[in-house]
Amino acid sequence: MSRVLDGALRRVWLLGVPLGIVGAAVVIGFARPWDHATVSPRDVRVEQATLRPGQIVLVVVNDSEDAARVAQVILNDAFVDFRQSQRRLKPGDAERITVSYPWIMGEAYEVRLMTSTGATIDYEIEEAAAGTQTA
């Protein structure tokens, strides 16, 4: 009985330790504790939105000391196609992001910009209407 228990413990040890190491490496890789260049959502903001037929144009301003890059645009919980005037948003700069979306007059829209670091910038359009709205 002792021999069977020793064999089972040895197998668990030989399988569990490598799996634990791989799991820890994955967690550390996603957490990236060494990456201190993350941009706070408060430092990057949407300054204004202009609604045109089939488009929402956002002006995004970077008030941080680090460059930022918008990687995804989410509109009402759905990823949408977009174009940006710059690939990277340098500190102190502004960029224009054009979202292709058939918005509806009077509807509310929640916009979430996700940066390449995973930070999100939220903006709300309360009542969609053609023209420019400022934050």
Rosetta silent file (secondary structure, phi, psi, omega in degrees, C-alpha in Angstrom):
SEQUENCE: MSRVLDGALRRVWLLGVPLGIVGAAVVIGFARPWDHATVSPRDVRVEQATLRPGQIVLVVVNDSEDAARVAQVILNDAFVDFRQSQRRLKPGDAERITVSYPWIMGEAYEVRLMTSTGATIDYEIEEAAAGTQTA
SCORE:     score description
SCORE:     0.000 S_00000001
   1 L     0.000  -41.342 -179.746    0.000    0.000    0.000 S_00000001
   2 H   -64.877  -38.218  179.010    2.830    2.355    0.878 S_00000001
   3 H   -64.833  -39.849  178.519    4.546    1.625   -2.426 S_00000001
   4 H   -65.089  -43.406  179.897    1.348    2.472   -4.369 S_00000001
   5 H   -65.699  -41.261  177.085    0.932    5.713   -2.419 S_00000001
   6 H   -62.313  -41.443  178.963    4.582    6.665   -3.003 S_00000001
   7 H   -64.595  -40.912  179.357    4.200    6.014   -6.745 S_00000001
   8 H   -66.800  -41.891  178.728    1.040    8.132   -6.927 S_00000001
   9 H   -65.253  -38.206  178.521    2.670   10.990   -5.010 S_00000001
  10 H   -63.610  -42.836  178.812    5.716   10.851   -7.281 S_00000001
  11 H   -64.018  -43.104  178.298    3.487   11.080  -10.386 S_00000001
  12 H   -61.843  -43.052  179.334    1.561   14.008   -8.923 S_00000001
  13 H   -62.851  -45.742 -177.746    4.844   15.737   -8.063 S_00000001
  14 H   -68.343  -29.709  178.805    6.343   15.134  -11.516 S_00000001
  15 H   -90.856  -39.467 -174.867    3.213   16.419  -13.271 S_00000001
  16 H   -69.849  -39.993 -177.991    2.130   19.120  -10.798 S_00000001
  17 H   -64.723  -50.738  178.371    5.404   21.029  -10.512 S_00000001
  18 H   -61.951  -39.647  177.701    5.892   21.617  -14.263 S_00000001
  19 H   -64.309  -38.242  177.129    2.222   22.563  -14.670 S_00000001
  20 H   -64.364  -40.909  178.792    2.515   24.958  -11.733 S_00000001
  21 H   -65.445  -44.417  178.173    5.596   26.599  -13.239 S_00000001
  22 H   -62.742  -43.853  178.138    3.900   26.987  -16.624 S_00000001
  23 H   -60.381  -43.562  178.618    0.781   28.415  -14.944 S_00000001
  24 H   -64.098  -39.466  178.974    2.844   30.919  -12.960 S_00000001
  25 H   -64.107  -39.383  178.682    4.715   31.978  -16.116 S_00000001
  26 H   -64.842  -45.539  179.982    1.423   32.590  -17.929 S_00000001
  27 H   -62.330  -45.112  179.248    0.042   34.681  -15.060 S_00000001
  28 H   -64.957  -38.832  178.844    3.228   36.743  -14.814 S_00000001
  29 H   -61.949  -38.987  178.740    3.297   37.184  -18.594 S_00000001
  30 H   -78.063  -35.066 -178.999   -0.227   38.638  -18.618 S_00000001
  31 H   -72.296  -32.042  179.331    0.247   40.734  -15.458 S_00000001
  32 L    43.988   62.723 -178.343    3.530   42.214  -16.767 S_00000001
  33 L   -64.194  -16.930  179.595    4.653   43.734  -13.435 S_00000001
  34 L   -82.300  -13.145 -175.526    7.759   45.134  -15.159 S_00000001
  35 L   -90.732   97.268 -178.808    5.699   47.276  -17.557 S_00000001
  36 L   -97.983    5.490 -176.987    5.297   50.652  -15.837 S_00000001
  37 L   -93.876   33.180  178.976    4.518   52.576  -19.028 S_00000001
  38 L   -81.819  144.407 -178.181    0.777   52.070  -18.809 S_00000001
  39 L   -97.522  129.733  178.607   -1.392   55.066  -19.561 S_00000001
  40 L   -74.160  140.771  178.180   -4.131   55.920  -17.113 S_00000001
  41 L   -59.611  -21.648  178.696   -7.592   56.353  -18.628 S_00000001
  42 L   -73.693  -23.256 -176.486   -7.761   59.763  -16.927 S_00000001
  43 L   -86.417  -22.507  176.266   -4.757   60.943  -18.924 S_00000001
  44 E  -115.215  126.960 -173.786   -6.174   60.030  -22.327 S_00000001
  45 E  -142.232  158.152  173.200   -9.642   61.388  -22.993 S_00000001
  46 E   -88.808  119.542 -178.209  -12.202   61.994  -25.681 S_00000001
  47 E   -87.243  -36.465  179.076  -12.497   65.761  -26.063 S_00000001
  48 E  -157.143  159.023  175.712  -15.297   65.856  -28.630 S_00000001
  49 E  -128.685  134.721  175.915  -17.456   63.750  -30.901 S_00000001
  50 E  -118.865  124.792 -179.074  -18.775   64.814  -34.289 S_00000001
  51 E  -102.190  123.321  177.249  -21.622   62.809  -35.786 S_00000001
  52 E  -122.293  162.126  179.032  -21.890   62.648  -39.554 S_00000001
  53 L   -55.247  119.240  178.465  -24.084   60.333  -41.615 S_00000001
  54 L    76.583    5.748 -177.427  -22.646   56.837  -41.086 S_00000001
  55 E  -144.246  148.771  168.550  -19.714   58.079  -38.999 S_00000001
  56 E  -124.455  119.942 -179.352  -18.753   59.135  -35.504 S_00000001
  57 E  -105.783  120.353 -178.914  -15.543   61.183  -35.395 S_00000001
  58 E  -107.434  137.767  172.174  -13.821   61.320  -31.999 S_00000001
  59 E  -104.108  117.640 -177.098  -11.047   63.709  -31.018 S_00000001
  60 E  -109.632  132.034 -177.692   -8.797   61.983  -28.474 S_00000001
  61 E  -116.300  136.446  178.073   -6.260   63.954  -26.411 S_00000001
  62 E  -105.460  104.954  178.095   -3.246   62.491  -24.592 S_00000001
  63 L   -95.899    8.655 -178.705   -2.498   64.475  -21.424 S_00000001
  64 L   -88.917  178.545  177.041   -0.086   61.848  -20.085 S_00000001
  65 L   -95.301   -1.175 -178.628    3.698   61.757  -20.249 S_00000001
  66 L  -115.144  152.275  174.065    3.670   58.475  -22.205 S_00000001
  67 L   -69.928  151.462  179.153    2.696   57.693  -25.771 S_00000001
  68 E  -133.086  157.358  176.921   -0.602   55.851  -26.183 S_00000001
  69 L  -140.982  125.737  176.477   -2.154   53.801  -28.955 S_00000001
  70 E   -80.286  121.520 -176.630   -5.835   53.039  -29.412 S_00000001
  71 E   -99.769  -31.227 -177.176   -6.072   49.360  -30.325 S_00000001
  72 E  -144.306  150.032  171.575   -9.852   48.802  -30.316 S_00000001
  73 E  -122.024  128.405 -179.491  -13.046   50.821  -30.390 S_00000001
  74 E  -118.005  125.562 -178.553  -16.106   49.351  -28.704 S_00000001
  75 E  -122.286  117.573 -176.296  -19.502   50.952  -29.323 S_00000001
  76 L    48.776   51.220  175.389  -22.433   49.736  -27.197 S_00000001
  77 L    67.203   19.930  177.039  -20.511   46.550  -26.296 S_00000001
  78 E  -129.976  137.137  175.627  -19.578   45.685  -29.905 S_00000001
  79 E   -69.965  137.367 -178.174  -16.211   46.049  -31.631 S_00000001
  80 L  -128.206  158.541  176.744  -16.443   48.435  -34.587 S_00000001
  81 L   -74.164  143.423  179.024  -14.264   49.390  -37.544 S_00000001
  82 E  -151.937  158.880  173.522  -12.294   52.602  -37.163 S_00000001
  83 E  -124.258  148.103  177.830   -9.541   54.677  -38.746 S_00000001
  84 E  -126.103  149.725 -179.238   -7.102   56.885  -36.879 S_00000001
  85 L   -74.527  -24.506  178.576   -5.149   59.920  -37.997 S_00000001
  86 L  -137.095  148.764  177.611   -2.032   58.681  -36.144 S_00000001
  87 L   -76.178  -41.984  178.186   -0.868   55.238  -35.130 S_00000001
  88 L  -119.312  141.382  179.513    0.612   56.450  -31.823 S_00000001
  89 E  -102.307  105.592 -177.593   -0.646   59.356  -29.789 S_00000001
  90 L   -71.713  158.493  177.834    2.361   61.259  -28.424 S_00000001
  91 L   -55.856  132.167  178.786    2.178   63.113  -25.094 S_00000001
  92 L    83.444   -7.153 -178.239    0.263   66.377  -25.494 S_00000001
  93 L   -89.730  166.896  173.746   -1.069   65.439  -28.949 S_00000001
  94 E  -126.941  150.351  176.223   -4.590   64.932  -30.216 S_00000001
  95 E  -137.219  158.562  178.814   -5.778   62.502  -32.849 S_00000001
  96 E  -107.398  128.233  176.703   -8.957   61.957  -34.801 S_00000001
  97 E  -114.876  122.474 -179.583  -10.583   58.529  -34.761 S_00000001
  98 E  -105.178  118.463 -179.216  -13.290   57.934  -37.352 S_00000001
  99 E  -102.169  125.256  175.450  -15.738   55.158  -36.480 S_00000001
 100 E   -83.076  110.259 -176.815  -17.852   53.730  -39.287 S_00000001
 101 L  -158.309  129.022  179.038  -21.265   53.288  -37.676 S_00000001
 102 L   -81.645   76.000 -177.137  -24.846   53.946  -38.831 S_00000001
 103 L   -66.478  159.585 -177.479  -25.930   55.837  -35.705 S_00000001
 104 L  -117.452  131.844 -179.455  -29.602   56.671  -35.111 S_00000001
 105 L   -53.752  131.016  175.916  -30.860   60.152  -34.239 S_00000001
 106 L    86.031  -11.546  179.853  -31.760   60.482  -30.544 S_00000001
 107 L   -78.674  155.964  175.470  -30.162   57.187  -29.460 S_00000001
 108 L   -97.793  144.464 -179.467  -27.555   56.976  -26.692 S_00000001
 109 E  -134.533  132.063  173.915  -24.154   55.420  -27.388 S_00000001
 110 E  -101.352  121.261 -178.985  -21.467   54.232  -25.008 S_00000001
 111 E  -108.312  132.834  175.628  -18.021   54.452  -26.571 S_00000001
 112 E  -129.986  121.707  175.075  -15.041   52.630  -25.077 S_00000001
 113 E   -99.347  130.107  178.273  -11.557   53.028  -26.495 S_00000001
 114 E  -109.257  125.624  179.839   -9.112   50.323  -25.503 S_00000001
 115 E   -82.591  170.093  179.991   -5.415   51.189  -25.587 S_00000001
 116 L   -65.493  -18.066  177.847   -2.651   48.766  -26.474 S_00000001
 117 L   -90.710   -4.202 -179.626   -1.896   48.423  -22.740 S_00000001
 118 L    97.001   -8.098  176.591   -5.472   47.384  -21.952 S_00000001
 119 L   -68.220  149.462  179.859   -6.506   50.692  -20.364 S_00000001
 120 E  -120.724  147.699  177.541   -9.943   51.894  -21.416 S_00000001
 121 E  -121.688  119.946 -177.193  -11.300   55.368  -22.083 S_00000001
 122 E  -101.399  145.419  178.352  -15.057   55.750  -21.788 S_00000001
 123 E  -149.157  142.653 -178.642  -17.211   58.372  -23.489 S_00000001
 124 E  -123.917  133.235  171.796  -20.973   58.674  -23.726 S_00000001
 125 E  -104.455  110.136 -172.510  -23.120   60.226  -26.421 S_00000001
 126 L   -74.481  -46.562  177.644  -26.420   60.884  -24.662 S_00000001
 127 L  -137.442  105.480 -176.568  -28.603   61.856  -27.622 S_00000001
 128 L   -64.269  130.766  176.621  -27.138   61.333  -31.044 S_00000001
 129 L  -153.245  146.650  178.961  -27.615   64.263  -33.401 S_00000001
 130 L   -58.095  139.846  179.564  -25.669   65.473  -36.407 S_00000001
 131 E   119.950 -168.193 -173.427  -22.949   67.950  -35.443 S_00000001
 132 E  -106.524  137.509  174.879  -20.302   68.276  -32.774 S_00000001
 133 E  -123.316  134.764  178.537  -20.619   67.470  -29.067 S_00000001
 134 E  -106.002  154.693 -177.888  -17.892   68.358  -26.581 S_00000001
 135 L   -70.070    0.000    0.000  -17.073   66.515  -23.375 S_00000001
